Amino acid sequence: MDGNYGGITFIGATSPWMLYLARAVEGIALGAFMGTSNALLLHHTSQQHIKRSLAYSSMATLLGFGLGPAICGLIVQYSSFSSEIFPYVVLLVLLLIAMGLLLSLPPTNEKKNKQTPIRLRLGIPSKSRTMFIFFVCPAVFVMLALNGVVISLIPTFVHTILHSNNLAWSGLLLLIFLGGGAIAQQIAWPSRTNHRIQVGIVLLLIGAWVMISAGFTSSMFLLIVGMIMLAIGNGWTFQASMQLAGSLGEPAERPTIISTYYLAGYTGMAIPTIGVGSLSTFVGLLPALIVFGTIVTIVGAGIIAVPKISAAVLPDA
């Protein structure tokens, strides 16, 4: 429901504070939905099909993130019918369809207690805490930190490298980046979950530096190469880290694990993006990106260099 309220607020926005309010509502809705939806998916999935279900979930998530900007970019750039409002109308219709599909699902048969207060369901079982804190959590944090910064930079890169203000190009590049990550998940190698995360992080880090180099040199070739590497790394890291998070703990504990997983990820998307934007006002965009790239490289190197965890703790895929 919060997503519908956010869409309605966007449609009726007439001042900046309404845009901020709508974005806040959308953010709350997205955070609440992602963890809960995967918990619901796990509830309706048998034990032997959990890995496949989470793989489809991660593919759908990245594909949706990519199609959204691509469709909206085309509408805003080429539609003559209320181009600033029409994308949110489309979003609202899709949300209503999704709500209808959710209402058609059978009940979960969970006991309801009307006196139970609303609470955040977060936490990691003690047996899985080390692996989550030192491997899964940093992996999704770095992945979405890079996602947030890349998504915010795409319009700037389109302007400086493609010498265009066409929003359709920005949407297309985001579709390559995020939708390409969904397609990359179909590549079977590497098959072990921990190795897939580590190789994905390597590709994310290299792709980030290639894109930074594209900003310095205004090179279209480097931009495309960087986007492809980021897309593959994005897909592998997201897919494998979600599968790993979904395999931790007992079945009853997994909803809280998935919710904590998304909290770590969206913290990574929000804080570094704000940090890069703030730092760029003082030192410029490219120096701020170099600082950001250095920090995530250090964190990423720590994820890759955990042989005792990957060899002795992490389960095989």
C-alpha positions in Angstrom: 0.0 0.0 0.0 2.8 2.4 0.8 4.0 2.1 -2.8 0.6 3.2 -4.0 0.6 6.2 -1.6 4.1 7.2 -2.9 3.0 7.0 -6.5 -0.1 9.1 -5.8 2.0 11.7 -4.0 4.4 11.9 -6.9 1.5 12.4 -9.3 0.0 15.2 -7.2 3.3 16.8 -6.2 3.3 20.6 -6.7 6.3 21.6 -4.6 9.7 20.2 -3.6 8.7 19.0 -0.1 6.0 16.8 -1.7 8.7 15.2 -3.9 10.8 14.5 -0.8 7.7 13.1 1.0 6.9 10.9 -1.9 10.4 9.6 -2.2 10.5 8.8 1.5 7.3 6.9 1.3 8.6 5.0 -1.7 11.8 4.2 0.2 9.9 2.9 3.2 7.7 0.8 0.9 10.6 -0.7 -1.0 12.5 -1.6 2.2 9.4 -3.2 3.7 8.5 -5.0 0.6 11.8 -6.5 -0.4 12.5 -8.3 2.9 8.9 -9.4 3.4 8.4 -10.5 -0.2 11.4 -12.8 -0.1 10.2 -14.2 3.3 6.8 -14.9 1.7 8.6 -16.6 -1.2 10.6 -18.8 1.2 7.4 -19.7 3.1 5.8 -21.0 -0.2 9.0 -22.8 -1.3 10.0 -26.3 -0.5 13.5 -26.8 1.0 15.0 -28.3 -2.2 13.8 -25.4 -4.3 15.0 -22.5 -2.1 18.1 -21.8 -4.1 16.2 -21.7 -7.4 13.5 -19.5 -6.0 16.0 -16.9 -4.6 17.8 -17.0 -8.0 14.6 -16.0 -9.8 13.9 -13.4 -7.1 17.3 -11.7 -7.6 16.9 -11.8 -11.4 13.4 -10.2 -11.2 14.7 -7.5 -8.9 17.6 -6.5 -11.1 15.5 -6.7 -14.3 12.8 -4.5 -12.7 15.4 -2.0 -11.5 16.7 -1.8 -15.1 13.4 -1.7 -16.9 12.0 1.1 -14.7 14.6 3.8 -15.7 14.6 2.6 -19.3 10.8 2.9 -19.7 10.6 6.2 -17.8 13.4 7.6 -19.8 11.6 6.9 -23.1 8.4 8.3 -21.7 9.9 11.5 -20.4 12.0 12.1 -23.5 9.5 11.3 -26.2 6.0 11.4 -24.7 3.9 14.5 -25.3 1.3 13.5 -22.7 2.2 14.9 -19.2 5.7 13.3 -19.4 6.5 14.2 -15.8 3.4 12.5 -14.5 2.7 9.7 -16.9 5.5 7.4 -15.6 4.0 7.5 -12.1 0.6 6.6 -13.6 2.1 3.6 -15.2 3.9 2.7 -11.9 0.6 3.0 -10.0 -1.2 0.7 -12.5 1.5 -1.9 -12.1 1.4 -1.6 -8.3 -2.3 -2.2 -8.3 -1.9 -5.3 -10.5 0.8 -6.6 -8.2 -1.5 -6.0 -5.2 -4.2 -8.0 -6.8 -1.8 -10.9 -7.5 -0.6 -10.8 -3.9 -4.2 -10.9 -2.5 -4.8 -14.0 -4.6 -2.1 -16.0 -2.8 -3.3 -18.5 -0.2 -3.0 -17.5 3.4 0.2 -18.4 5.3 -1.7 -19.9 8.2 0.4 -17.9 10.7 -1.2 -17.2 14.0 -2.4 -13.7 14.3 -2.2 -11.8 17.6 -3.8 -8.4 17.4 -2.1 -7.4 20.7 1.4 -8.0 19.3 3.1 -4.6 18.8 4.6 -3.6 15.4 8.3 -4.4 15.6 11.3 -4.6 13.3 12.2 -8.2 12.6 15.9 -8.1 12.3 18.7 -10.4 13.5 21.1 -13.1 12.7 21.2 -16.5 14.4 24.4 -16.9 16.5 25.6 -19.9 14.5 25.6 -17.8 11.3 26.7 -14.4 12.7 30.4 -14.6 11.7 29.7 -15.5 8.1 27.0 -12.9 7.7 28.9 -10.0 9.3 32.2 -10.7 7.6 31.1 -12.0 4.2 27.4 -11.7 3.2 26.8 -8.2 4.8 30.0 -6.5 3.3 29.3 -8.1 -0.1 25.8 -6.8 -0.5 26.9 -3.4 1.1 29.6 -3.0 -1.5 27.4 -4.1 -4.4 24.6 -1.7 -3.6 27.0 1.1 -2.7 28.4 0.8 -6.2 24.9 0.5 -7.6 23.8 3.8 -5.9 26.8 5.8 -7.1 26.7 4.4 -10.6 22.9 5.1 -10.9 23.3 8.6 -9.7 26.3 9.2 -12.1 24.7 7.9 -15.3 23.1 11.2 -16.4 26.4 13.0 -15.8 28.3 10.4 -17.9 25.7 10.7 -20.7 26.3 14.4 -20.8 30.1 14.4 -20.6 30.9 11.3 -22.7 27.9 11.1 -25.1 27.5 14.9 -25.2 23.7 14.5 -24.8 21.0 15.4 -22.4 18.7 12.7 -23.8 17.1 10.9 -20.8 16.4 7.8 -23.0 20.2 7.2 -23.2 20.4 7.3 -19.4 17.6 4.8 -19.1 19.2 2.5 -21.7 22.6 2.5 -19.9 20.8 1.7 -16.6 19.0 -1.2 -18.4 22.4 -2.5 -19.6 23.8 -2.2 -16.1 21.0 -3.7 -14.1 19.2 -5.8 -16.7 22.6 -7.1 -17.8 23.1 -8.3 -14.2 19.9 -10.3 -14.4 21.1 -12.0 -17.6 24.6 -12.6 -16.2 23.0 -14.8 -13.4 22.3 -17.4 -16.1 26.1 -17.9 -16.5 26.9 -21.1 -14.5 30.5 -20.4 -13.7 31.7 -20.1 -11.0 29.4 -22.6 -9.4 30.4 -22.4 -5.7 28.4 -19.7 -3.9 31.4 -18.1 -2.1 33.6 -18.1 -5.2 30.8 -16.5 -7.2 30.5 -13.7 -4.6 34.3 -13.2 -4.6 34.6 -13.1 -8.4 31.6 -10.8 -8.6 33.2 -8.4 -6.2 36.4 -8.4 -8.2 34.4 -7.5 -11.4 32.5 -4.8 -9.5 35.8 -3.2 -8.3 37.5 -3.3 -11.7 34.4 -2.1 -13.5 34.1 0.8 -11.0 37.7 2.0 -11.7 37.1 1.5 -15.5 34.1 3.8 -15.3 36.0 6.4 -13.3 38.7 6.3 -16.0 36.0 6.8 -18.6 35.0 10.0 -16.7 38.6 11.3 -16.8 39.1 10.4 -20.5 35.6 10.9 -21.8 36.0 7.4 -23.4 32.8 5.7 -24.7 34.8 2.4 -25.0 35.8 2.5 -21.3 32.2 3.4 -20.4 30.8 0.4 -22.2 33.5 -2.0 -20.8 33.0 -0.7 -17.3 29.2 -1.1 -17.6 29.5 -4.7 -18.8 31.9 -5.7 -16.0 29.7 -4.0 -13.4 26.6 -5.7 -14.8 28.2 -9.2 -14.5 29.6 -8.5 -11.1 26.3 -7.1 -9.9 24.4 -10.1 -11.0 26.7 -12.7 -9.6 27.2 -10.9 -6.2 23.5 -10.3 -5.7 22.4 -13.8 -6.8 25.0 -15.6 -4.7 24.8 -13.4 -1.6 21.0 -13.7 -1.5 21.1 -17.5 -1.9 23.7 -17.7 0.9 21.6 -15.5 3.2 18.5 -17.6 2.4 20.3 -20.8 3.4 21.4 -19.5 6.8 19.7 -20.6 10.0 16.5 -22.5 10.5 13.5 -22.0 8.2 11.7 -19.9 10.9 14.7 -17.6 11.3 15.1 -16.8 7.6 12.6 -14.0 7.3 14.6 -12.0 9.9 17.9 -12.9 8.1 16.6 -11.7 4.7 15.3 -8.5 6.2 18.7 -7.8 7.8 20.3 -8.6 4.5 18.3 -5.9 2.7 18.9 -3.5 5.6 22.7 -3.9 5.0 22.3 -3.5 1.3 20.2 -0.4 1.3 22.4 1.2 3.9 25.2 0.6 1.4 23.1 2.3 -1.4 22.1 5.3 0.7 25.1 6.4 2.8 28.0 6.2 0.2 25.8 8.0 -2.4 25.1 10.8 0.0 28.8 10.9 0.9 30.0 11.1 -2.7 27.5 13.9 -3.4 28.6 15.9 -0.3 32.3 15.4 -0.9 32.0 16.4 -4.6 30.7 19.8 -3.6 34.1 20.5 -1.9 36.7 18.6 -4.1 34.8 18.0 -7.3 33.1 14.9 -8.7 36.1 12.9 -10.0 38.3 13.3 -6.9 35.2 12.3 -4.8 34.8 9.2 -7.0 38.5 8.3 -6.4 38.0 8.5 -2.7 34.9 6.4 -2.9 36.6 3.9 -5.2 39.6 3.6 -2.8 37.3 2.9 0.2 35.2 0.2 -1.6 38.3 -1.4 -3.0 39.7 -1.8 0.5 36.4 -3.2 1.8 36.2 -5.5 -1.3 39.7 -6.7 -0.9 38.7 -7.8 2.7 35.8 -9.7 1.3 38.0 -11.5 -1.3 40.8 -12.3 1.2 38.8 -14.4 3.7 40.3 -17.8 3.0 39.6 -19.3 6.4 35.9 -18.3 6.2 35.4 -19.4 2.6 37.3 -22.7 3.1 36.1 -23.7 6.5 32.8 -21.9 7.2 31.0 -21.2 3.9 28.9 -24.0 2.5 29.3 -25.2 -1.1 26.8 -23.9 -3.6 
